[in-house]
Amino acid sequence: MNTSIDRHLKIVIEIPRGERPPIYVHSTGMSVDTFEQYFDLCGPTMNALNVGGYGYYAPRYASLVFKQIAMRPLQFVEKDKTEEHARTKAALEARLTAFYNELHRLTFVVALKDGRWDMVPVDDAKAMGAISEEEYSRADAALVFFTCASQSVPPDQVEGILGGLMLFNSRIESLSCTEFVTYLQTLMKDGSSGKSPASSPPSSHGQSQTKASEPFSDDSTSQSSHGARPRHTGIAFSLPK
């Protein structure tokens, strides 16, 4: 039976923090119209990752390759042509900034505070120190890979391309960030009563999803109060009705 992959997907990246509760980065895929403004950067990025021998580790290097490709036209401008070089560099950097502004507009950090899960725009989370530079760097790489890959391949190939995200504690969801926060809160309540989650998070398309790793209740609550923490289950794809 032929099925199609819903391209309005979201990515959730779990960032473990040892004995402390993890944080999550949730991002919604760019619209087709927005993506098409950057097709000449996204396509070459995917090609470079494919032929460059990155393999399943490609998601870790996607943002670095993307930035390298975005600035590539600068190499064709002679450095001794100071004004032209500066003007070209400024234009390329402005375009790169515009891409990241849109990516960040769609991205939130989900963290546990005072016993409740809350969502904060990623730029605010960075400014508050809620996510470290190293944590952001790894999340940023996965976000760029997700953005470039999800629109670059035929629908029936999306699962294979995005499978590499599994190595980075990432999975594909159809839940909005608000729905995901609600789900985490429900998991925490179930866990505090000694119950294990009985089902996967509800899909906004009516399909089942791979369940998220069970969060801790807070820094001072032991893991055992929620039962055993389930293993990360990888990638789940939402299918349209």
C-alpha beads as a LAMMPS data file, in Angstrom:
LAMMPS data file: protein, C-alpha beads

241 atoms
240 bonds

1 atom types
1 bond types

-500.0 500.0 xlo xhi
-500.0 500.0 ylo yhi
-500.0 500.0 zlo zhi

Masses

1 110.0

Atoms # bond

1 1 1 0.000 0.000 0.000
2 1 1 1.399 3.389 -0.942
3 1 1 1.479 6.040 1.757
4 1 1 2.628 9.632 1.703
5 1 1 4.513 11.495 4.381
6 1 1 2.937 14.635 5.788
7 1 1 5.445 17.420 5.110
8 1 1 4.044 19.607 7.904
9 1 1 6.236 17.828 10.414
10 1 1 7.864 19.018 13.595
11 1 1 11.139 17.923 15.104
12 1 1 11.744 17.316 18.814
13 1 1 15.320 17.116 20.067
14 1 1 15.871 15.786 23.579
15 1 1 18.934 17.176 25.337
16 1 1 19.833 14.989 28.345
17 1 1 21.390 16.586 31.398
18 1 1 22.529 13.676 33.485
19 1 1 20.635 13.469 36.772
20 1 1 18.767 16.695 36.042
21 1 1 15.616 16.841 33.908
22 1 1 16.287 16.999 30.170
23 1 1 15.286 19.919 28.019
24 1 1 13.661 19.637 24.604
25 1 1 13.993 21.707 21.454
26 1 1 10.800 21.740 19.371
27 1 1 10.667 23.214 15.887
28 1 1 8.092 23.344 13.128
29 1 1 9.171 22.786 9.541
30 1 1 9.357 25.843 7.310
31 1 1 6.546 26.478 4.878
32 1 1 7.151 25.587 1.250
33 1 1 7.144 29.267 0.251
34 1 1 9.818 30.116 2.797
35 1 1 11.875 27.029 2.000
36 1 1 11.907 27.934 -1.693
37 1 1 13.627 31.221 -0.862
38 1 1 16.632 29.181 0.254
39 1 1 16.493 26.234 -2.150
40 1 1 19.904 27.170 -3.588
41 1 1 21.418 26.738 -0.123
42 1 1 19.430 23.745 1.118
43 1 1 19.959 21.637 -2.012
44 1 1 23.746 22.036 -2.137
45 1 1 23.909 21.422 1.630
46 1 1 22.182 18.064 1.270
47 1 1 24.357 17.181 -1.716
48 1 1 27.547 18.107 0.154
49 1 1 26.495 15.991 3.130
50 1 1 25.628 13.096 0.833
51 1 1 28.821 13.015 -1.197
52 1 1 31.091 14.197 1.617
53 1 1 31.069 10.899 3.447
54 1 1 29.234 12.145 6.549
55 1 1 26.853 9.183 6.601
56 1 1 24.585 8.936 9.645
57 1 1 26.611 11.697 11.294
58 1 1 25.445 14.232 8.696
59 1 1 22.937 15.913 11.072
60 1 1 25.790 16.985 13.358
61 1 1 27.532 18.898 10.573
62 1 1 24.553 20.234 8.624
63 1 1 24.642 23.773 10.017
64 1 1 28.391 24.099 9.431
65 1 1 28.045 22.930 5.837
66 1 1 25.015 25.192 5.325
67 1 1 26.933 28.260 6.520
68 1 1 29.934 27.337 4.379
69 1 1 27.753 27.074 1.288
70 1 1 25.913 30.302 2.108
71 1 1 29.230 32.193 2.135
72 1 1 30.716 30.403 -0.878
73 1 1 30.075 33.225 -3.406
74 1 1 32.493 35.392 -1.433
75 1 1 35.425 33.350 -2.719
76 1 1 34.772 34.659 -6.226
77 1 1 35.253 38.271 -5.140
78 1 1 38.849 39.437 -5.020
79 1 1 39.815 40.596 -1.547
80 1 1 41.705 43.573 -2.894
81 1 1 38.381 44.922 -4.158
82 1 1 37.613 46.065 -0.644
83 1 1 34.231 47.691 -1.162
84 1 1 32.848 44.924 -3.354
85 1 1 34.139 42.273 -0.988
86 1 1 32.578 43.985 2.033
87 1 1 29.295 44.560 0.210
88 1 1 29.075 40.940 -0.937
89 1 1 29.935 39.625 2.508
90 1 1 27.278 41.808 4.127
91 1 1 24.633 40.633 1.654
92 1 1 25.472 36.951 2.179
93 1 1 25.492 37.334 5.960
94 1 1 22.146 39.154 5.840
95 1 1 20.596 36.283 3.914
96 1 1 22.025 33.760 6.350
97 1 1 20.644 35.796 9.241
98 1 1 17.209 35.911 7.603
99 1 1 17.203 32.121 7.305
100 1 1 18.072 31.687 10.969
101 1 1 15.556 34.320 12.045
102 1 1 12.818 32.257 10.411
103 1 1 14.202 29.003 11.809
104 1 1 14.301 30.474 15.307
105 1 1 10.808 31.921 14.963
106 1 1 9.574 28.353 14.618
107 1 1 11.735 26.940 17.429
108 1 1 11.133 26.709 21.183
109 1 1 13.026 25.302 24.133
110 1 1 10.857 23.247 26.492
111 1 1 12.158 23.049 30.057
112 1 1 10.893 22.061 33.486
113 1 1 10.472 24.945 35.924
114 1 1 8.756 24.845 39.309
115 1 1 7.189 21.488 38.547
116 1 1 5.722 22.472 35.199
117 1 1 6.962 22.204 31.614
118 1 1 7.168 25.532 29.852
119 1 1 8.092 26.665 26.326
120 1 1 10.386 29.595 25.586
121 1 1 11.468 30.942 22.160
122 1 1 14.944 29.645 21.452
123 1 1 16.557 33.096 21.262
124 1 1 15.109 33.996 24.666
125 1 1 16.252 30.655 26.055
126 1 1 19.800 31.367 24.856
127 1 1 19.750 34.841 26.398
128 1 1 18.473 33.414 29.710
129 1 1 21.074 30.666 29.747
130 1 1 18.354 28.004 29.650
131 1 1 20.291 26.281 26.883
132 1 1 24.082 26.339 26.695
133 1 1 26.061 27.206 23.580
134 1 1 27.175 23.588 23.192
135 1 1 23.611 22.324 23.557
136 1 1 22.373 24.909 21.097
137 1 1 25.105 24.043 18.595
138 1 1 24.034 20.407 18.484
139 1 1 20.342 21.284 18.302
140 1 1 21.024 23.863 15.593
141 1 1 22.772 21.247 13.462
142 1 1 19.816 18.862 13.693
143 1 1 17.352 21.680 12.938
144 1 1 19.173 22.685 9.761
145 1 1 19.397 19.067 8.637
146 1 1 15.674 18.592 9.284
147 1 1 14.832 21.782 7.374
148 1 1 16.941 20.919 4.343
149 1 1 16.148 17.218 4.217
150 1 1 12.400 17.218 4.781
151 1 1 11.739 19.267 1.652
152 1 1 14.584 18.014 -0.531
153 1 1 13.592 14.416 -1.170
154 1 1 10.501 12.609 -2.500
155 1 1 7.918 11.853 0.198
156 1 1 8.593 8.124 0.101
157 1 1 12.282 8.757 0.847
158 1 1 11.834 11.100 3.810
159 1 1 11.940 8.346 6.419
160 1 1 15.295 7.040 5.212
161 1 1 16.857 10.492 4.998
162 1 1 15.680 11.648 8.412
163 1 1 16.565 8.350 10.067
164 1 1 20.016 9.688 10.896
165 1 1 18.420 12.047 13.403
166 1 1 17.868 9.051 15.676
167 1 1 21.513 9.233 16.719
168 1 1 20.915 12.728 18.057
169 1 1 17.994 11.980 20.399
170 1 1 15.662 13.500 17.828
171 1 1 12.363 12.365 16.457
172 1 1 9.655 13.605 14.133
173 1 1 6.303 14.621 15.575
174 1 1 3.010 16.017 14.363
175 1 1 2.349 17.624 17.758
176 1 1 2.576 21.401 18.008
177 1 1 4.846 22.735 20.737
178 1 1 1.846 23.504 22.956
179 1 1 0.506 19.972 22.463
180 1 1 3.937 18.533 23.212
181 1 1 4.182 20.519 26.454
182 1 1 0.744 19.260 27.465
183 1 1 1.831 15.703 26.734
184 1 1 4.969 16.053 28.875
185 1 1 2.896 17.432 31.716
186 1 1 0.543 14.458 31.429
187 1 1 3.494 12.046 31.495
188 1 1 4.801 13.676 34.637
189 1 1 1.444 13.358 36.395
190 1 1 1.142 9.715 35.378
191 1 1 4.693 9.021 36.511
192 1 1 4.246 10.701 39.893
193 1 1 1.355 8.351 40.591
194 1 1 3.518 5.342 39.793
195 1 1 1.918 4.693 36.433
196 1 1 3.770 4.232 33.185
197 1 1 2.513 6.044 30.083
198 1 1 -0.094 3.803 28.501
199 1 1 -0.054 5.319 25.053
200 1 1 1.914 7.361 22.587
201 1 1 1.250 11.106 22.332
202 1 1 -1.864 11.861 20.314
203 1 1 -1.214 12.888 16.739
204 1 1 -2.790 16.024 15.387
205 1 1 -3.506 13.918 12.294
206 1 1 -5.179 11.157 14.249
207 1 1 -2.218 8.785 13.942
208 1 1 -0.113 7.309 16.719
209 1 1 3.298 8.708 17.505
210 1 1 6.426 7.330 19.105
211 1 1 6.247 8.309 22.738
212 1 1 8.661 10.786 24.226
213 1 1 11.169 9.847 26.872
214 1 1 9.567 10.243 30.255
215 1 1 10.699 13.468 31.955
216 1 1 11.715 13.858 35.584
217 1 1 9.433 15.919 37.810
218 1 1 12.117 18.314 39.065
219 1 1 15.737 18.513 40.153
220 1 1 15.004 17.237 43.626
221 1 1 12.790 14.284 42.630
222 1 1 14.459 10.954 42.010
223 1 1 14.005 9.085 38.757
224 1 1 12.391 6.168 40.553
225 1 1 9.367 8.272 41.526
226 1 1 8.277 8.065 37.919
227 1 1 9.235 4.487 37.332
228 1 1 11.895 3.364 34.880
229 1 1 12.642 5.876 32.183
230 1 1 11.828 4.369 28.781
231 1 1 14.521 4.109 26.161
232 1 1 14.518 6.633 23.361
233 1 1 12.392 5.179 20.619
234 1 1 13.684 7.086 17.631
235 1 1 11.700 8.351 14.687
236 1 1 7.946 8.466 14.313
237 1 1 6.235 9.805 11.221
238 1 1 2.755 11.241 11.073
239 1 1 0.704 10.167 8.097
240 1 1 -2.139 12.246 6.679
241 1 1 -5.638 10.872 6.724

Bonds

1 1 1 2
2 1 2 3
3 1 3 4
4 1 4 5
5 1 5 6
6 1 6 7
7 1 7 8
8 1 8 9
9 1 9 10
10 1 10 11
11 1 11 12
12 1 12 13
13 1 13 14
14 1 14 15
15 1 15 16
16 1 16 17
17 1 17 18
18 1 18 19
19 1 19 20
20 1 20 21
21 1 21 22
22 1 22 23
23 1 23 24
24 1 24 25
25 1 25 26
26 1 26 27
27 1 27 28
28 1 28 29
29 1 29 30
30 1 30 31
31 1 31 32
32 1 32 33
33 1 33 34
34 1 34 35
35 1 35 36
36 1 36 37
37 1 37 38
38 1 38 39
39 1 39 40
40 1 40 41
41 1 41 42
42 1 42 43
43 1 43 44
44 1 44 45
45 1 45 46
46 1 46 47
47 1 47 48
48 1 48 49
49 1 49 50
50 1 50 51
51 1 51 52
52 1 52 53
53 1 53 54
54 1 54 55
55 1 55 56
56 1 56 57
57 1 57 58
58 1 58 59
59 1 59 60
60 1 60 61
61 1 61 62
62 1 62 63
63 1 63 64
64 1 64 65
65 1 65 66
66 1 66 67
67 1 67 68
68 1 68 69
69 1 69 70
70 1 70 71
71 1 71 72
72 1 72 73
73 1 73 74
74 1 74 75
75 1 75 76
76 1 76 77
77 1 77 78
78 1 78 79
79 1 79 80
80 1 80 81
81 1 81 82
82 1 82 83
83 1 83 84
84 1 84 85
85 1 85 86
86 1 86 87
87 1 87 88
88 1 88 89
89 1 89 90
90 1 90 91
91 1 91 92
92 1 92 93
93 1 93 94
94 1 94 95
95 1 95 96
96 1 96 97
97 1 97 98
98 1 98 99
99 1 99 100
100 1 100 101
101 1 101 102
102 1 102 103
103 1 103 104
104 1 104 105
105 1 105 106
106 1 106 107
107 1 107 108
108 1 108 109
109 1 109 110
110 1 110 111
111 1 111 112
112 1 112 113
113 1 113 114
114 1 114 115
115 1 115 116
116 1 116 117
117 1 117 118
118 1 118 119
119 1 119 120
120 1 120 121
121 1 121 122
122 1 122 123
123 1 123 124
124 1 124 125
125 1 125 126
126 1 126 127
127 1 127 128
128 1 128 129
129 1 129 130
130 1 130 131
131 1 131 132
132 1 132 133
133 1 133 134
134 1 134 135
135 1 135 136
136 1 136 137
137 1 137 138
138 1 138 139
139 1 139 140
140 1 140 141
141 1 141 142
142 1 142 143
143 1 143 144
144 1 144 145
145 1 145 146
146 1 146 147
147 1 147 148
148 1 148 149
149 1 149 150
150 1 150 151
151 1 151 152
152 1 152 153
153 1 153 154
154 1 154 155
155 1 155 156
156 1 156 157
157 1 157 158
158 1 158 159
159 1 159 160
160 1 160 161
161 1 161 162
162 1 162 163
163 1 163 164
164 1 164 165
165 1 165 166
166 1 166 167
167 1 167 168
168 1 168 169
169 1 169 170
170 1 170 171
171 1 171 172
172 1 172 173
173 1 173 174
174 1 174 175
175 1 175 176
176 1 176 177
177 1 177 178
178 1 178 179
179 1 179 180
180 1 180 181
181 1 181 182
182 1 182 183
183 1 183 184
184 1 184 185
185 1 185 186
186 1 186 187
187 1 187 188
188 1 188 189
189 1 189 190
190 1 190 191
191 1 191 192
192 1 192 193
193 1 193 194
194 1 194 195
195 1 195 196
196 1 196 197
197 1 197 198
198 1 198 199
199 1 199 200
200 1 200 201
201 1 201 202
202 1 202 203
203 1 203 204
204 1 204 205
205 1 205 206
206 1 206 207
207 1 207 208
208 1 208 209
209 1 209 210
210 1 210 211
211 1 211 212
212 1 212 213
213 1 213 214
214 1 214 215
215 1 215 216
216 1 216 217
217 1 217 218
218 1 218 219
219 1 219 220
220 1 220 221
221 1 221 222
222 1 222 223
223 1 223 224
224 1 224 225
225 1 225 226
226 1 226 227
227 1 227 228
228 1 228 229
229 1 229 230
230 1 230 231
231 1 231 232
232 1 232 233
233 1 233 234
234 1 234 235
235 1 235 236
236 1 236 237
237 1 237 238
238 1 238 239
239 1 239 240
240 1 240 241
